[in-house]
Amino acid sequence: MKFFQSPLFTFIALAIIFLVSFSIFNLWPRKQSVDNEINGLTRKIEESNNSNDQLSRMLEYFKSEAYLEREARARLNYKKPEEKVAIIYRDKGSGQFDDSMENEENIGQIKKWWRWLWNKQ
């Protein structure tokens, strides 16, 4: 009992408290950097999960009949038997390429491009 009341015990206890406090103080910046790294990795995981969800939805869409029909219409000029096709022609003054310029064989390629760019005939 006398040992706990001695100045030697007090000195040893204070030295131990100082060493523990010093080690905690030194470990605090490491703890902060590890916490920041964990938060960054958590954000990356969430972004990856969101990206995976989006890719899964896209994959399901690409497997669907609607996508297959859309691509068939766009690339293969597919139409259903009961559908009718309507072709819309643009005006010559609308700035679009005019097919009649392409048929002129006497005009050089540069002049064809010039006429197409400036929409002149």
Phi, psi and omega in degrees: 000326179292332182296321181291340180261358182281155177294332178297316178296318179299316179296316179295318179296317178295322178295318179294316179298318178297315180296318179295316179297318180296317179293323176295318179298321179288330181277345183301312178298324177296319179298318178297317180293323177293319178297318178296320179294321178297317178297319178296318179293325177297318177297318179296322178296316178297317178297320179294320178296317178297318179296319178296320178297317180295317178295324178295318178296319179295319179298317177298320179295318180294336177275350187281162178293325182298317179293317180300316180294318180298315180292323178296321177294317184287317187264330186246007182055042180286141171217150178286156183300326182273357181273153174242142183265134176244131179251129182249123179262142178271156176290155179292330182275007184277357179091004179273161180295134181259124182293337182292333178291329183288333184279347181283114184272341183281344183267137180290164183297322181296318179293324177298315178296319180300315180293321180293317181294318184261003175056044179247156180242000000 
